[in-house]
Amino acid sequence: MNAPPTIPAPAGMLAELTHRCPLGCPYCSNPLELERASEELDTQTWKRLFSEAAEAGVLQVHLSGGEPCSRRDIVELTEHCAKLGLYTNLITSGVGLTRALFDALAAAGLDHIQLSIQDAEAESADRIAGYDGAFAKKIEIAKWIGEIGMPLTVNAVIHRANAARAGAMVVFAVKLGARRVEIAHTQYYGWGLRNRDALMPTRAQIEAAVAEVESLRETYKGVIVIDHVVPDYHARYPKPCMNGWGRRTFNVTPSGKVLPCHAAETIPGLDFWSVKDHTLGDIWRDSPAFNAFRGVAWMKEPCATCPRKEIDFGGCRCQALALTGDARATDPICYLSPHHAEVVAIATAEPPAEAPHYLYRRMKPLKAPV
């Protein structure tokens, strides 16, 4: 009989303060059914949660959304985290961030900003974001960050429309003054899955993008750290999603549900506890959803006897569900999965010749797919 897994203290908390956002990125990690402003936790509840997070062992808080600067209390929440000794990272589109608000956040003790970019070319970037002028705004925000010397990470999601400029986005991040750039190929669940046909690059595009980004590591050694997340659908092994389910981090949704990962709510039958009913510490240790896929006892073959089972933890549960209908199945990205050929077929399908048509991420309810 397998022993229950040891539960370490969480290191990171992703606080999804709101799902409101001016951008409509078609690969957004938010759920398809976005939570309304009327459902968002109030200021005092978020402050209580940050205090509970610090008590539970959390070291880093990622203030995210949607667009976290849509919250009128973002400065107050940042200041509260700083007083608790929590390292704060603002994950922002930059749109809606004024100079006055930026200065107030810096004064409140904000430690770091993660700024998303959609491309290295303005016209393409704004089209992907679904927002005219977003590209120019990001350049302005980066200038403010550089003026005060705050650390900046630039995040770029790679897909068919921008894969040819993956390397250019690294160069662009250097020009913006970033200390780190995350080149992350699209993850296909939620909005990304809904837009997969429009987003999926060809194998040739992927190979060229990967080679270009990897070659820049030496070029910019000592200048910028390049985090390169390779594309799942073209991989041999799955990534260790979230570094293992319920091992290091957790997400809190705008309404207070606590999740092991962004897309966990797509898995039916899981009981997600709310901060309205439980403390963060209790949820982390005892909630059924967090314990559903902790450790390795839940695994089926071929994962159960695989020597990599405590390296990749069977891959992504949400991806396994999306591609096989079974959240306990081996992530089909793995070449040992009986479903791997289906992934290869999707990844190597010839894309349409016309420009991609996106279903933009918006707050209005989605129509059922035809």
C-alpha positions, 0 to 999 in steps of 0.5 A: 500500500502506498504511503500518503504523500508528505505535504510541504508548505506552499511556496507561491500563491497566485492571487487572481484578483479579478477576471476583468481585463481590457485585452482579449488574448485568445490563449488566456489562462482564465476559464471560459466562464469568467467570474463577474466583478460582483463575485469578487472578494472584497479588500478585507478578505484578500488581506486576510488571505495574504496573512493566512498565506504568510502563516502557511509558509508562502514566500511569493504572491503573484498579483494577477487577473485578468488585469489586477490594476482593474482593482481599485484596492491594488495599492492597499493589497500590495502594501499589506503583502509588503508589510507581511514580508511577502515578495510581490510580483504584479502580472500585468498587461500594462494597459490601464496602469497610469504613472500615478498608480505605478508610483503608488505601487512602487511606494507601497513596496511592490517588488517586481513586475511581469509584463506581457507582450503579444509580439515584437511588432506593433500591428500584430501584437495589438491584433493578438491582444484585441486592443489597439495601442496595447503595444505602445503602452507596454513600451511606456510602462517598461520605461517607467520601470527602468527609471526606478530600477524595479526588476522586470520580467517580460512574458511572451506566449508563442503561437502561429501568428508570432512564432517567426519572431520568437527570437525578436521578442527576446531582443525586444525584452532586452530593449525594454530593460527586462532582467528575465524573459519567459518564452512560453509556447501556448498551453491548449486548455481553456481559451487556448484549447478553444482557439487551438486551430487558430493558434497551433504552429507548424512543426517547422515553425516550432523547430525554427523558433526553438533553435532561434531562442536557444541560440540567444542564450549565449548571445545574451548571457549575463544580460538577461535570463531566458526561460524557455517553455518548450511546446507540449504538442511537439514534445516527447515527455510531458512537463511536470505541470505545476511541479506536481499537483499540490506540491508548491503553489496554489491559485485563488480565483476572484470569488475565493475558490482555491485551485491547484492550477489555472484549469483545475475546474475543468476536471469534473467531480473535484470539490474545490473549497472556498476561502469563505468557508475554510482557511488557506492552510486547511485547504492546502492540507485537507481539501479533496481537490488538492489531495486528488492527484498528490503524490503518485498513488493515483497513477495508472499505467504506464505512469504507475511503474514509470521511472519518470513518475516523480519527475513529470508527475504524469504530466498535466491532469487538465490536458489529459482530460481535454485529450482523453476524457480521463484526468487520471490518464497519462498526459498524451504528450508522453510518447508512452501514452496510447493517445500520443498518436492523436497529439502528433496528428493535431500538431502536424496537421496542415494549418489553413492558409488564411489568417487565423480567426480568434475567439477573443477572451471577453467577459460576456458569456460564451455561446455553446459551440455549434 
